[in-house]
């Protein structure tokens, strides 16, 4: 089942699936079961974060799964309050202890927190942790091009991935183009916009009916054809399977443009602008 999801290679040679499971709010035994179900359905990319407070849940699901650890791509993220270098190193170690894992496949800085101005220190901590074998691939979330340019200028290392808010109401065309030009993969958080509004959109409903697919499947196919890695969250086994059943149809250019054309200037879900937003 795992091979039904195509894979892409990051700029550091690490290979990741083009769609994964978001785990925000999946906690406790129910969270473990949900993640186990997803792995059984074919998911191999599992996304968590220090601030989700469920790294232990993810780790337990990994241990209970019949899929070998080396076949899974487990992601976590460094919180804003631990961007100072030594604090970041400790937080990475704590992330691994919480999940009872020897390494993360992908570890990201969750937000740049530009007012705090410690994201370069945090990046150096991720570089060091990779050298020590604690992380296979390092990246960022919600970084603007100027933040990433500074990382590369001051450390000589560019991220493999930038995970950003991306959905039909906020298509991030300029940011995606910049990523492509700089050999950084785009990953989409909240790919379905965390709202019924996008699921009830007439344009996408019409496209979905034409392909005999659900609205969610059409949106996730749109992400895939944009070249972005989507990480939709679902606790339902049926929905989990639906979300990865997107590789037996394709959208034409007109359909892609119609969905991309739904973007609006204030399309961010919670108005979290990386230029000013500060994560705790």
Secondary structure as GFF3:
##gff-version 3
##sequence-region A 1 280
A	DSSP	three_ten_helix	2	4	.	.	.	ID=ss1
A	DSSP	beta_strand	7	9	.	.	.	ID=ss2
A	DSSP	beta_strand	15	17	.	.	.	ID=ss3
A	DSSP	beta_strand	21	22	.	.	.	ID=ss4
A	DSSP	alpha_helix	28	41	.	.	.	ID=ss5
A	DSSP	beta_strand	45	47	.	.	.	ID=ss6
A	DSSP	three_ten_helix	50	52	.	.	.	ID=ss7
A	DSSP	alpha_helix	55	64	.	.	.	ID=ss8
A	DSSP	three_ten_helix	69	71	.	.	.	ID=ss9
A	DSSP	beta_strand	73	78	.	.	.	ID=ss10
A	DSSP	three_ten_helix	80	82	.	.	.	ID=ss11
A	DSSP	alpha_helix	85	99	.	.	.	ID=ss12
A	DSSP	beta_strand	104	109	.	.	.	ID=ss13
A	DSSP	alpha_helix	119	131	.	.	.	ID=ss14
A	DSSP	beta_strand	135	141	.	.	.	ID=ss15
A	DSSP	alpha_helix	145	155	.	.	.	ID=ss16
A	DSSP	beta_strand	161	165	.	.	.	ID=ss17
A	DSSP	alpha_helix	173	181	.	.	.	ID=ss18
A	DSSP	beta_strand	185	189	.	.	.	ID=ss19
A	DSSP	alpha_helix	196	199	.	.	.	ID=ss20
A	DSSP	alpha_helix	202	211	.	.	.	ID=ss21
A	DSSP	alpha_helix	215	226	.	.	.	ID=ss22
A	DSSP	beta_strand	229	230	.	.	.	ID=ss23
A	DSSP	alpha_helix	237	244	.	.	.	ID=ss24
A	DSSP	alpha_helix	253	260	.	.	.	ID=ss25
###
